[in-house]
Amino acid sequence: MVKGNFYDRMIEWRERHISEKHLVLLLSFFVGAFSAVAAVLLKSFIHLIQWFVETHLIADTYTWWYLITPIIGITLAALFVKYVVRDDISHGITKILYAISQRKSIIKAHNMWSSVVGSGLTIGFGGSVGAEAPIVLTGAAIGSNLAKAFRLDQKTMMLMIGCGAAGAVGGIFKAPIAGLVFTLEVLMMDLTMTSVAPLLISSVTATAISYILTGTDPMFPLDSTEPFMVNRIPWYLILGAVCGLVSLYFTRGMNTLEQWMKHKVGNMWLKLMIGGATLSILIFLFPPLYGEGYDVIRQLINGDSLSAMENSPLANGQWLTADSQWLIIAYFSAIVLIKIVASVATNGAGGVGGIFAPSLFMGAIVGFITARIMNVSGLNVPEANFALVGMAGLMSGVMHAPLTGIFLIAELTGGYHLFMPLMIVSVISYLTIMLFEPHSLYAMRLAQKGELLTHNKDRNVLTLLKMDSVLETDFVTIFPEMTLGELVKVISESHRNIFPVIDHEGHLRGILLLDEVRNIMFQPRLYKRFTVSQLMTSPAAILRFDLPMDKVMEIFEDTGAWNLPVVDQDKHYLGFVSKSKIFNSYRHVLVHFSEE
């Protein structure tokens, strides 16, 4: 009770002395700081496990331990999730989008730490996924729960989620601009003067703390790259189209494999066996698939492709030389094709990780392969440059976020002098995948259910509206066997001109309109001649309670109706929805979420 009183007094003191505007700016600083610390802790945890594995188990050459360590990591992560967390913590970005769209920006408190532990175990032991999506979920959870602790409204909680995501990206990548742009593009926050300042504060704060704790060097420092040349623009256009097509393969392939693992393999231990065995065999044959793959990226963007292959049993022998061009191309092409299998095997078996790192990894390889094929064909293009901009191209396509791809790769590598090819490849990749797939992999699952917020404000507002907020239940129900006389008595006591007709089990049978009986309701001689079943009509359409509001509005437009009945999945009558009620609620929500 004392604690509760102290907490209430603290909130009251804040409300008297600190305006909400200043509180938001203050909280954005702390959200950025906490997100950066979480990012550094996760990276340190991963590196500690990797140091143990690589120092004590895996030698410089290929070893049978590649068949064992990934299974260890996935098993530990799966047991941690099942018996400690007891909640699904996979697909971090999708969970954030769902929280914004459907859960009033509420993210469970355990997400502030559970994703750090789960992804650390998964990746540290060799899981072929990334740590970035889990840390973004961690940052978003920090923002959501800090806003909730200060009893802020849903709009502000949504902004704090964005601050956490921006801080997480800025902290783990040391990329403050990318943190801001990622939040605007991927999480689809509105860019207003009210939102941009807190997002910048979180992102810059997180990056600064990451600099202090881990140094200012970029994640992928460049030894040497060639300057941009105008005559190479056609080749960058080709690379952009290739990245867009590979992004389509990545998106649809990942989604298909995930659905198969989810629906066809139900038992947890069977998933662990299938996923663990698949991942271990793939890593044993193709060691670049081990972990996040960032070492391979560093080697490719610095022109050292042979070092990325030297630990593979497939690369042993006389054929691995600098002259084995097509064999090298075939080896890396195989990695591009099976990387999504390795990633799905990791997460599907119970591991925790995201697709940031896989998209960067595949992008670098796609850029390298494209450049190598061009060079073998007689052209002269810089393979390191292509590997670098290929990362931006694939990330832009997979995430449907070209600005994020451009700024993130520039900040990750320090390759600001390559802005022009980064922009060319990112935009072409994005345009290419948009021809085939309207949603990113993150948004695809929610879009299929009509639960996704987008940059279309009208659609956003309809998504935020729920059926129970517009359902009207003050209609008087009548039964099919009632006589006209009994109906007239009901009409005299009702203020509505529509009457739902139900049976004695509560199922909707039809509706009766006052206009349909107005000409006979004042003729007592007809009171026993007609029954409701003779007078009722079928509604223009019947709405299911679980229909998203944008679909409801489509039905209203198609039918021209102003009132439609609502039933549950068993066709029990629940009430009516009117177009005017939706319009009123729409205006209320639009004003609330549009305030500067």
QUISUL-V677444 format. One record per residue. N is the residue number from 1. RES is the residue in one letter. D_CENTER is the distance of its C-alpha to the mean C-alpha in Angstrom with 1 decimal. Layout:
N:RES:D_CENTER
N:RES:D_CENTER
//
This chain:
1:M:39.9
2:V:40.7
3:K:37.1
4:G:35.9
5:N:38.6
6:F:37.7
7:Y:34.1
8:D:35.2
9:R:37.7
10:M:35.1
11:I:32.9
12:E:36.0
13:W:37.1
14:R:33.8
15:E:34.0
16:R:37.6
17:H:37.3
18:I:33.8
19:S:32.4
20:E:28.8
21:K:28.3
22:H:29.7
23:L:27.8
24:V:24.4
25:L:25.6
26:L:26.9
27:L:23.9
28:S:21.7
29:F:24.1
30:F:23.8
31:V:20.0
32:G:20.1
33:A:22.9
34:F:21.5
35:S:18.2
36:A:20.4
37:V:22.6
38:A:19.8
39:A:18.6
40:V:22.3
41:L:22.9
42:L:20.1
43:K:21.4
44:S:25.0
45:F:24.3
46:I:23.0
47:H:25.9
48:L:28.4
49:I:27.5
50:Q:27.5
51:W:30.9
52:F:32.3
53:V:31.2
54:E:32.4
55:T:35.5
56:H:36.8
57:L:35.4
58:I:34.4
59:A:37.0
60:D:36.9
61:T:37.4
62:Y:35.6
63:T:36.1
64:W:35.7
65:W:33.6
66:Y:30.6
67:L:31.0
68:I:30.8
69:T:28.7
70:P:25.2
71:I:26.3
72:I:27.4
73:G:24.1
74:I:22.0
75:T:24.7
76:L:24.8
77:A:21.0
78:A:21.2
79:L:24.2
80:F:22.8
81:V:19.8
82:K:22.2
83:Y:25.2
84:V:24.1
85:V:20.6
86:R:21.0
87:D:17.4
88:D:14.3
89:I:12.4
90:S:10.5
91:H:6.8
92:G:6.5
93:I:3.3
94:T:2.8
95:K:6.2
96:I:6.3
97:L:5.5
98:Y:7.8
99:A:10.1
100:I:10.6
101:S:11.2
102:Q:13.2
103:R:14.3
104:K:16.0
105:S:13.8
106:I:15.2
107:I:13.6
108:K:16.2
109:A:18.6
110:H:18.5
111:N:15.0
112:M:17.0
113:W:18.7
114:S:17.7
115:S:14.9
116:V:17.5
117:V:20.0
118:G:18.1
119:S:16.6
120:G:19.9
121:L:21.9
122:T:19.8
123:I:19.8
124:G:23.2
125:F:24.9
126:G:23.4
127:G:20.1
128:S:18.7
129:V:15.2
130:G:14.1
131:A:14.3
132:E:12.1
133:A:8.7
134:P:11.0
135:I:12.9
136:V:10.2
137:L:9.6
138:T:13.4
139:G:14.0
140:A:12.0
141:A:14.0
142:I:17.1
143:G:16.7
144:S:16.2
145:N:19.1
146:L:21.3
147:A:21.0
148:K:21.7
149:A:24.7
150:F:26.2
151:R:25.7
152:L:23.9
153:D:22.7
154:Q:19.3
155:K:19.1
156:T:19.9
157:M:17.6
158:M:14.7
159:L:16.3
160:M:16.7
161:I:13.0
162:G:12.7
163:C:15.8
164:G:14.5
165:A:11.5
166:A:14.2
167:G:16.6
168:A:14.6
169:V:14.1
170:G:17.6
171:G:19.0
172:I:17.8
173:F:18.4
174:K:21.2
175:A:19.7
176:P:20.1
177:I:19.7
178:A:16.5
179:G:15.1
180:L:16.1
181:V:15.0
182:F:11.5
183:T:11.1
184:L:12.9
185:E:11.3
186:V:7.6
187:L:7.5
188:M:10.5
189:M:13.1
190:D:16.6
191:L:18.9
192:T:22.0
193:M:24.7
194:T:23.7
195:S:20.1
196:V:20.9
197:A:23.4
198:P:21.5
199:L:18.5
200:L:21.2
201:I:23.0
202:S:20.1
203:S:19.2
204:V:22.9
205:T:23.9
206:A:21.4
207:T:22.5
208:A:26.1
209:I:25.9
210:S:24.4
211:Y:27.3
212:I:29.7
213:L:28.6
214:T:27.9
215:G:29.8
216:T:29.1
217:D:28.9
218:P:25.8
219:M:23.8
220:F:25.2
221:P:28.6
222:L:30.5
223:D:34.0
224:S:34.9
225:T:33.4
226:E:35.3
227:P:35.2
228:F:33.7
229:M:36.3
230:V:36.4
231:N:37.8
232:R:34.7
233:I:32.5
234:P:32.9
235:W:31.7
236:Y:28.6
237:L:28.0
238:I:28.4
239:L:25.9
240:G:23.3
241:A:23.9
242:V:23.8
243:C:20.4
244:G:19.1
245:L:20.6
246:V:19.4
247:S:15.8
248:L:16.4
249:Y:17.9
250:F:15.0
251:T:12.4
252:R:14.8
253:G:16.5
254:M:13.6
255:N:12.6
256:T:16.3
257:L:17.1
258:E:14.5
259:Q:15.9
260:W:19.3
261:M:18.9
262:K:17.6
263:H:20.3
264:K:23.1
265:V:23.3
266:G:23.5
267:N:25.4
268:M:23.8
269:W:26.7
270:L:26.7
271:K:23.1
272:L:24.1
273:M:27.2
274:I:25.6
275:G:22.6
276:G:24.7
277:A:27.6
278:T:25.5
279:L:23.8
280:S:27.2
281:I:29.1
282:L:26.7
283:I:26.8
284:F:30.6
285:L:31.1
286:F:28.6
287:P:28.4
288:P:26.0
289:L:23.2
290:Y:24.0
291:G:21.4
292:E:19.2
293:G:21.8
294:Y:22.3
295:D:26.1
296:V:26.0
297:I:24.2
298:R:26.9
299:Q:29.6
300:L:28.5
301:I:28.1
302:N:31.5
303:G:33.2
304:D:33.7
305:S:32.3
306:L:35.1
307:S:34.1
308:A:30.6
309:M:32.6
310:E:35.4
311:N:34.3
312:S:33.7
313:P:36.5
314:L:35.9
315:A:36.8
316:N:40.1
317:G:43.2
318:Q:45.1
319:W:42.6
320:L:40.1
321:T:41.7
322:A:40.8
323:D:42.5
324:S:40.4
325:Q:38.2
326:W:37.1
327:L:36.7
328:I:34.4
329:I:32.4
330:A:32.3
331:Y:31.2
332:F:28.1
333:S:27.3
334:A:27.3
335:I:24.8
336:V:22.4
337:L:22.9
338:I:22.5
339:K:19.8
340:I:17.1
341:V:19.5
342:A:19.8
343:S:16.1
344:V:15.8
345:A:19.1
346:T:18.0
347:N:15.0
348:G:16.8
349:A:19.9
350:G:18.5
351:G:17.3
352:V:14.4
353:G:12.6
354:G:9.8
355:I:10.1
356:F:11.2
357:A:14.7
358:P:15.1
359:S:14.2
360:L:16.7
361:F:19.1
362:M:19.2
363:G:19.5
364:A:22.5
365:I:24.2
366:V:23.7
367:G:25.3
368:F:28.0
369:I:28.8
370:T:29.0
371:A:31.3
372:R:33.4
373:I:34.0
374:M:35.0
375:N:37.4
376:V:38.9
377:S:39.5
378:G:41.5
379:L:39.2
380:N:38.8
381:V:35.2
382:P:33.9
383:E:31.7
384:A:30.3
385:N:29.2
386:F:27.6
387:A:25.7
388:L:24.5
389:V:23.4
390:G:22.0
391:M:19.2
392:A:18.4
393:G:18.7
394:L:16.4
395:M:13.6
396:S:14.2
397:G:14.2
398:V:11.2
399:M:8.8
400:H:11.2
401:A:12.2
402:P:15.9
403:L:16.8
404:T:14.4
405:G:15.9
406:I:19.4
407:F:19.5
408:L:17.7
409:I:20.1
410:A:23.0
411:E:22.5
412:L:21.8
413:T:25.0
414:G:27.2
415:G:27.5
416:Y:27.9
417:H:30.8
418:L:28.6
419:F:26.7
420:M:28.2
421:P:27.1
422:L:23.6
423:M:23.4
424:I:25.1
425:V:23.0
426:S:19.6
427:V:20.7
428:I:22.3
429:S:19.4
430:Y:17.1
431:L:19.9
432:T:20.6
433:I:17.3
434:M:17.2
435:L:20.5
436:F:19.0
437:E:15.3
438:P:14.1
439:H:10.3
440:S:8.1
441:L:7.1
442:Y:3.4
443:A:5.2
444:M:8.2
445:R:8.5
446:L:8.5
447:A:10.6
448:Q:13.0
449:K:13.7
450:G:14.1
451:E:11.8
452:L:9.7
453:L:10.9
454:T:11.9
455:H:14.6
456:N:17.1
457:K:18.6
458:D:20.6
459:R:17.8
460:N:15.9
461:V:19.1
462:L:19.6
463:T:16.2
464:L:17.2
465:L:20.6
466:K:21.4
467:M:24.4
468:D:26.1
469:S:26.3
470:V:28.3
471:L:30.2
472:E:33.9
473:T:36.1
474:D:39.6
475:F:40.8
476:V:44.0
477:T:43.7
478:I:46.7
479:F:47.9
480:P:49.1
481:E:52.7
482:M:53.3
483:T:56.2
484:L:56.3
485:G:58.4
486:E:55.9
487:L:53.2
488:V:55.2
489:K:55.4
490:V:51.6
491:I:51.3
492:S:53.7
493:E:51.5
494:S:48.2
495:H:46.8
496:R:44.4
497:N:45.4
498:I:43.1
499:F:43.8
500:P:41.5
501:V:43.6
502:I:42.6
503:D:44.4
504:H:45.4
505:E:42.3
506:G:40.1
507:H:38.9
508:L:38.8
509:R:41.8
510:G:41.8
511:I:42.5
512:L:45.7
513:L:46.0
514:L:48.8
515:D:49.9
516:E:50.6
517:V:53.3
518:R:54.6
519:N:57.6
520:I:58.8
521:M:57.7
522:F:61.0
523:Q:63.2
524:P:64.2
525:R:66.0
526:L:62.6
527:Y:60.9
528:K:61.7
529:R:61.5
530:F:57.7
531:T:54.8
532:V:51.2
533:S:50.3
534:Q:52.6
535:L:51.1
536:M:47.3
537:T:45.0
538:S:41.6
539:P:38.7
540:A:37.1
541:A:33.9
542:I:32.5
543:L:29.1
544:R:27.0
545:F:25.8
546:D:22.2
547:L:22.0
548:P:19.3
549:M:21.3
550:D:20.8
551:K:22.4
552:V:25.1
553:M:25.9
554:E:26.2
555:I:28.6
556:F:30.6
557:E:30.9
558:D:32.0
559:T:34.6
560:G:35.9
561:A:36.0
562:W:35.8
563:N:35.6
564:L:34.0
565:P:34.2
566:V:31.3
567:V:31.5
568:D:29.6
569:Q:28.8
570:D:32.5
571:K:33.7
572:H:35.1
573:Y:35.6
574:L:33.5
575:G:34.4
576:F:34.0
577:V:31.5
578:S:33.1
579:K:31.8
580:S:33.4
581:K:31.6
582:I:28.2
583:F:29.4
584:N:30.5
585:S:27.3
586:Y:25.4
587:R:27.6
588:H:27.3
589:V:23.4
590:L:23.6
591:V:26.2
592:H:24.3
593:F:21.1
594:S:23.1
595:E:25.5
596:E:25.7
//
